[in-house]
Amino acid sequence: MSALAAPFPFFGGKRSVAPLVWSRLGDVAVYVEPFAGSLAVLLGRPHEPRVETVNDLDGQIANVWRAIRHDPEQVAYYADDLVSEVDLHSRHALLVRERASLTERLLADPDAYDARLAGWWIWGASCWIGSGWCSGRGPWQVVAGRLVKTTEGAGIERTRPHLSDGPRGVERKRPHLMTAGKGVRVSGDGQGMNVRIPQVRELDGDTGMHRKVPHLIGSPGRTWNGKGVHAERGAGDGVYSWMAALSDRLRRVRVCCGGWQRVLGPAGTTRIGLTGVFLDPPYRHEGRDREIYTTDEADTWEAARAWAAAHGGDPRLRIVLAGYSDQPATVMPAGWTWRTWKSAGGYGSQGTGQGRANAGRECLFFSPQCLAAMQPSLFDQEGVS
């Protein structure tokens, strides 16, 4: 089968190591991803799908996959849109306000989904810069129909749309970039698009904000610059065919929304047959941005590690655990193997250099029942606990 990609970028996605994961899991009868995210490993499966279950505690992610499965055309309609800063913030505010009620609807009705919210979530995740998308932990809130800054910290983050070089682009031309600019962009100092727009303040004078024109780095010869659903391959009709292909792939996938251990009971796993489990929980908080996930408990990774260690000896289970580790040989019990690899880095702590450092700490741990290793030279280092 040809591998598909999620229509949105995702922090910590494992698409590049999906072939390694499947080489160690093999063509298992049952496959489970308790931390679904972008479904990078499931979408990279080289075998015909069999019994597959995915889960995410974030109702908006669960809604994305359920809506794509049931109504890919409507999801594409709402996701395939102009990149607009005012839309980014108004839709972001709506998504944050709707998150709790959306999750409740998903949990109460197995047929419930919201294609509009799914499309807008994908659209926004594809033009958002850095962390904080739909986290609900920012200072901006909608009050009486206006976006205002408060000190309560229970609202939305604000950022500029992502317009830099990379696989995100939208089907559009870049804005006019002549030296002096034009229209409202004209500046007397010849800086054009780099001129600062005057400060905008609320009526009370205390909740203003500074705004700058979005950063506009691009690549020579490219007609699009963007990521996720705004990437070149997703432009125009491509978004609709992309969603349709994902819908077809998800036809028999069971999408759950809740605690990760709920999908790991024997009734839905080992009683059916040999089960492969890919655990990619939010990593430990030390040394990374804590805002990159909407739901992120400090002890989630350690709890997943403990579950994997306790069940690794089960001959009916093949388990792969992802995480950071400076001393991988000490993390799991005897019999487990591990392989370090280097990710693109940079997401975890942008601007601090920590993201680049974390890129070299990525490690996959394989339970004793997993298949033999791939050729070692394909990755950085392998070993046995």
Helices and strands as residue ranges (DSSP letters): G 15-17, H 18-25, E 30-33, H 40-43, E 51-55, H 59-70, H 72-79, H 85-108, H 115-127, E 140-143, E 146-149, E 168-169, G 183-185, G 192-194, E 226-227, G 228-230, G 232-234, H 237-249, E 253-256, G 260-263, G 266-268, E 275-279, H 300-311, E 317-324, G 328-330, E 337-340, H 354-359, E 362-366, G 376-378, E 381-384
